[in-house]
Amino acid sequence: METLESIPLFQGLDPQDLSLLSERLQTDSFSEGEVIFGQGDRADRLYVLISGQVAIQFKPEDGDTITVTEITEGGVFGWSSALGRQTFTSCAVCLEESKTLSILGDELRELCESHPETGVIILERLAEVIASRLRNAHAHVVEMLQQGMRTTIEP
């Protein structure tokens, strides 16, 4: 449980809630270059990176793969599962050997419903992660558009 207490998403939860959460968590290790989940894969798990680094990548139908963000220790990804979406909208690729904790989206939603006070804390923190990621993605897209404009304008 010490590991859980050190993760920003779970900080401040009481020991009973951490215990309930730890019963539902799975630990996995991934190699450098390994795909944790692919774009379009079934969105079934929410991940917290314990160690390593993971790139979140998006491949538009009409373009090259874009790295939306890079997740570092303590970061959360795969939140499509927490939102109840059927598939992941991006893929997650390990940039180095990585270790994660994950929880099934259904189990997380059930935990939040059966323990509403804990659920509010977790969902508010997830909302912060999602909002931050969207702001970063927006800035990245603007930067790419500006580069594209410079490329087409310059001789």
VMD Tcl script that draws the C-alpha trace (Angstrom):
set ca {
  {0.00 0.00 0.00}
  {2.98 2.33 0.35}
  {3.22 2.42 -3.43}
  {-0.42 3.47 -3.76}
  {-0.01 6.27 -1.22}
  {2.85 7.71 -3.26}
  {0.78 7.91 -6.47}
  {-0.80 11.36 -6.92}
  {-4.11 9.85 -8.11}
  {-4.50 7.99 -4.81}
  {-2.87 10.36 -2.30}
  {-5.11 11.29 0.60}
  {-7.34 8.23 0.37}
  {-7.94 6.54 3.69}
  {-6.30 3.14 4.37}
  {-9.60 1.27 3.98}
  {-10.16 2.74 0.51}
  {-6.54 2.05 -0.47}
  {-7.05 -1.54 0.61}
  {-10.24 -1.85 -1.48}
  {-8.39 -0.36 -4.42}
  {-5.31 -2.57 -4.05}
  {-7.52 -5.68 -4.22}
  {-8.58 -4.61 -7.71}
  {-5.19 -3.55 -9.09}
  {-3.00 -5.61 -11.40}
  {0.76 -5.09 -11.77}
  {2.39 -5.53 -15.18}
  {5.86 -5.08 -16.63}
  {6.53 -4.08 -20.24}
  {9.67 -4.01 -22.37}
  {10.98 -1.02 -24.30}
  {9.03 -0.72 -27.55}
  {6.16 -2.89 -26.30}
  {2.63 -1.71 -27.04}
  {0.49 -1.69 -23.89}
  {-2.68 -1.08 -25.89}
  {-3.32 -0.11 -29.48}
  {-5.53 2.56 -30.98}
  {-8.91 0.91 -31.49}
  {-8.27 -1.85 -28.92}
  {-10.99 -2.59 -26.38}
  {-10.76 0.07 -23.63}
  {-10.89 -2.12 -20.57}
  {-8.17 -0.87 -18.17}
  {-6.96 2.39 -16.62}
  {-3.18 2.48 -16.07}
  {-0.87 4.24 -13.63}
  {2.81 4.26 -14.53}
  {4.95 3.12 -11.60}
  {8.28 3.29 -13.42}
  {9.54 3.90 -16.93}
  {8.15 6.10 -19.68}
  {5.22 5.62 -22.08}
  {4.30 7.54 -25.23}
  {0.64 8.12 -26.02}
  {0.35 8.16 -29.80}
  {-2.51 8.94 -32.18}
  {-2.67 7.97 -35.85}
  {-5.12 10.07 -37.86}
  {-6.60 8.37 -40.92}
  {-4.90 10.84 -43.23}
  {-1.55 11.42 -41.60}
  {1.47 10.23 -39.70}
  {1.42 9.02 -36.10}
  {1.52 11.87 -33.59}
  {2.95 11.56 -30.09}
  {0.31 13.31 -28.02}
  {2.19 13.12 -24.73}
  {4.79 11.17 -22.81}
  {3.77 9.68 -19.49}
  {6.27 9.59 -16.65}
  {6.23 7.95 -13.23}
  {2.92 8.50 -11.42}
  {1.12 9.43 -14.65}
  {-2.27 8.05 -15.61}
  {-3.27 6.81 -19.05}
  {-5.92 4.68 -20.69}
  {-8.68 6.85 -19.27}
  {-11.05 5.90 -22.10}
  {-11.83 2.85 -19.94}
  {-12.78 5.03 -16.96}
  {-15.09 7.03 -19.24}
  {-16.85 3.84 -20.32}
  {-15.72 4.10 -23.94}
  {-15.59 0.92 -25.98}
  {-12.16 1.46 -27.56}
  {-8.95 3.37 -26.95}
  {-8.60 6.48 -29.11}
  {-4.79 6.34 -28.98}
  {-2.09 3.76 -28.38}
  {0.41 3.47 -25.53}
  {3.99 2.44 -26.38}
  {6.80 1.96 -23.86}
  {9.77 4.23 -24.49}
  {11.74 2.23 -21.94}
  {11.16 -0.74 -19.67}
  {8.04 0.15 -17.67}
  {5.91 -1.08 -14.80}
  {2.23 -0.26 -14.36}
  {-0.66 -0.72 -12.02}
  {-4.01 -1.07 -13.75}
  {-7.65 -1.51 -12.88}
  {-10.55 -2.61 -15.00}
  {-12.74 0.37 -15.90}
  {-15.84 -1.53 -14.75}
  {-14.25 -2.23 -11.37}
  {-13.21 1.40 -10.95}
  {-16.72 2.60 -11.73}
  {-18.19 0.04 -9.31}
  {-15.76 1.12 -6.57}
  {-16.72 4.77 -7.14}
  {-20.42 3.92 -6.91}
  {-20.10 1.78 -3.78}
  {-17.74 4.27 -2.04}
  {-18.92 7.70 -3.27}
  {-16.55 9.80 -1.13}
  {-13.55 7.94 -2.53}
  {-15.10 8.02 -5.99}
  {-15.36 11.80 -5.92}
  {-11.66 12.16 -5.07}
  {-10.54 9.72 -7.77}
  {-12.86 11.17 -10.43}
  {-11.82 14.75 -9.68}
  {-8.17 13.78 -10.03}
  {-8.87 11.92 -13.26}
  {-10.68 15.01 -14.55}
  {-7.55 17.08 -13.80}
  {-5.39 14.58 -15.72}
  {-7.76 14.57 -18.70}
  {-8.05 18.37 -18.79}
  {-4.28 18.77 -18.61}
  {-3.74 16.22 -21.38}
  {-6.28 17.97 -23.61}
  {-4.58 21.34 -23.06}
  {-1.22 19.79 -23.95}
  {-2.66 18.08 -27.03}
  {-4.19 21.38 -28.17}
  {-0.83 23.14 -27.88}
  {0.86 20.29 -29.76}
  {-1.67 20.44 -32.60}
  {-1.25 24.23 -32.88}
  {2.53 23.77 -33.06}
  {2.18 21.13 -35.80}
  {-0.16 23.36 -37.79}
  {2.28 26.25 -37.51}
  {5.12 24.02 -38.73}
  {2.97 22.82 -41.61}
  {2.13 26.40 -42.57}
  {5.81 27.40 -42.53}
  {6.70 24.40 -44.69}
  {4.08 25.20 -47.33}
  {4.75 28.97 -47.34}
  {8.55 28.90 -47.40}
  {10.15 28.28 -50.83}
}
mol new
graphics top color blue
foreach p $ca { graphics top sphere $p radius 0.5 }
foreach p [lrange $ca 0 end-1] q [lrange $ca 1 end] { graphics top cylinder $p $q radius 0.2 }
display resetview
